[in-house]
Amino acid sequence: SEESLTLDELSYLLWTTQGVKKVYKGAATFRTVPSAGSRHAIETFLLINNVTSLEKGLYRFVATRHSLVPVNLNEEIGHQLMEACFNQKMVGLSAVTLFWGADIYRMTWRYGERSYRYILLDVGHACQNLYLAVQSIGCGTCAIAAFDDDSVNNLLGIDGEHLFMIYCATVGKL
């Protein structure tokens, strides 16, 4: 629907998908989603289209501070990301679209080539939590794996090599 998400609802969804429950020895984090070796290599970006009290645009979620940092507030960013997701209109029409990137070094220094498998499992855990959490606030979600990697990486402002896009999901009120 065209109904807005509240800031509290968005905060809840971010908590369920990447929330930090505890910081251990100033470095490691224990979160609301499992991660191989507690590496937590997933970074969350959000395209905000319709959330009360937030300007439309692209943000990055800083899990350790449970805060959003503006990345690109240009009015065209939503349309550009929709195009980069092969014109799937729900990207531009949803209240919010979460984009998950992987910081590969956080895994590879410990797990080598197996890191790519673990990253896919980790993002699956985050997305599964999103699917479970949206139901409790009267929303729906749709995971998306169809996008142009280079275009989305460029729009998110990430290099596509050390930090690269791997999955996204739209969220909106039912």
QUINORBEL-V501436 format. One record per residue. N is the residue number from 0. RES is the residue in three letters. SS is DSSP state (@ for helix, = for strand, . for the rest). PSI is psi in whole degrees, 0 to 359 (NA if undefined). Layout:
BEGIN
<<N:RES:SS:PSI> <N:RES:SS:PSI>>
END
This chain:
BEGIN
<<0:SER:.:177> <1:GLU:.:6> <2:GLU:.:140> <3:SER:.:152> <4:LEU:=:147> <5:THR:.:163> <6:LEU:@:323> <7:ASP:@:320> <8:GLU:@:317> <9:LEU:@:317> <10:SER:@:317> <11:TYR:@:316> <12:LEU:@:321> <13:LEU:@:322> <14:TRP:@:317> <15:THR:@:335> <16:THR:@:337> <17:GLN:@:14> <18:GLY:.:138> <19:VAL:=:117> <20:LYS:=:328> <21:LYS:=:143> <22:VAL:=:125> <23:TYR:=:122> <24:LYS:.:34> <25:GLY:.:4> <26:ALA:.:300> <27:ALA:=:146> <28:THR:=:143> <29:PHE:=:125> <30:ARG:=:179> <31:THR:.:355> <32:VAL:.:146> <33:PRO:.:156> <34:SER:.:138> <35:ALA:@:122> <36:GLY:@:17> <37:SER:@:35> <38:ARG:.:329> <39:HIS:.:65> <40:ALA:.:1> <41:ILE:=:130> <42:GLU:=:139> <43:THR:=:128> <44:PHE:=:150> <45:LEU:=:132> <46:LEU:=:110> <47:ILE:=:118> <48:ASN:.:326> <49:ASN:.:73> <50:VAL:=:126> <51:THR:.:141> <52:SER:.:7> <53:LEU:.:135> <54:GLU:.:142> <55:LYS:.:145> <56:GLY:=:189> <57:LEU:=:132> <58:TYR:=:160> <59:ARG:=:136> <60:PHE:=:126> <61:VAL:=:99> <62:ALA:.:322> <63:THR:.:340> <64:ARG:.:358> <65:HIS:.:57> <66:SER:=:162> <67:LEU:=:141> <68:VAL:=:124> <69:PRO:=:137> <70:VAL:=:314> <71:ASN:=:111> <72:LEU:.:16> <73:ASN:.:135> <74:GLU:.:345> <75:GLU:.:349> <76:ILE:@:322> <77:GLY:@:315> <78:HIS:@:320> <79:GLN:@:318> <80:LEU:@:323> <81:MET:@:314> <82:GLU:@:319> <83:ALA:@:340> <84:CYS:.:36> <85:PHE:.:42> <86:ASN:.:33> <87:GLN:.:106> <88:LYS:@:332> <89:MET:@:336> <90:VAL:@:319> <91:GLY:@:344> <92:LEU:@:341> <93:SER:.:163> <94:ALA:.:320> <95:VAL:=:145> <96:THR:=:125> <97:LEU:=:132> <98:PHE:=:124> <99:TRP:=:125> <100:GLY:=:160> <101:ALA:=:128> <102:ASP:=:94> <103:ILE:.:329> <104:TYR:@:326> <105:ARG:@:335> <106:MET:@:314> <107:THR:@:329> <108:TRP:@:336> <109:ARG:@:324> <110:TYR:@:359> <111:GLY:@:224> <112:GLU:@:332> <113:ARG:@:346> <114:SER:@:322> <115:TYR:@:322> <116:ARG:@:315> <117:TYR:@:323> <118:ILE:@:318> <119:LEU:@:321> <120:LEU:@:316> <121:ASP:@:315> <122:VAL:@:329> <123:GLY:@:321> <124:HIS:@:316> <125:ALA:@:315> <126:CYS:@:322> <127:GLN:@:317> <128:ASN:@:323> <129:LEU:@:313> <130:TYR:@:320> <131:LEU:@:318> <132:ALA:@:323> <133:VAL:@:329> <134:GLN:@:325> <135:SER:.:349> <136:ILE:.:20> <137:GLY:.:31> <138:CYS:=:172> <139:GLY:=:164> <140:THR:=:158> <141:CYS:=:115> <142:ALA:=:145> <143:ILE:=:126> <144:ALA:.:358> <145:ALA:.:105> <146:PHE:.:160> <147:ASP:.:110> <148:ASP:@:308> <149:ASP:@:318> <150:SER:@:313> <151:VAL:@:316> <152:ASN:@:314> <153:ASN:@:315> <154:LEU:@:327> <155:LEU:@:345> <156:GLY:.:30> <157:ILE:.:158> <158:ASP:.:343> <159:GLY:.:358> <160:GLU:.:302> <161:HIS:.:326> <162:LEU:=:119> <163:PHE:=:149> <164:MET:=:136> <165:ILE:=:341> <166:TYR:=:157> <167:CYS:=:167> <168:ALA:=:135> <169:THR:=:153> <170:VAL:=:136> <171:GLY:=:162> <172:LYS:=:145> <173:LEU:.:NA>>
END
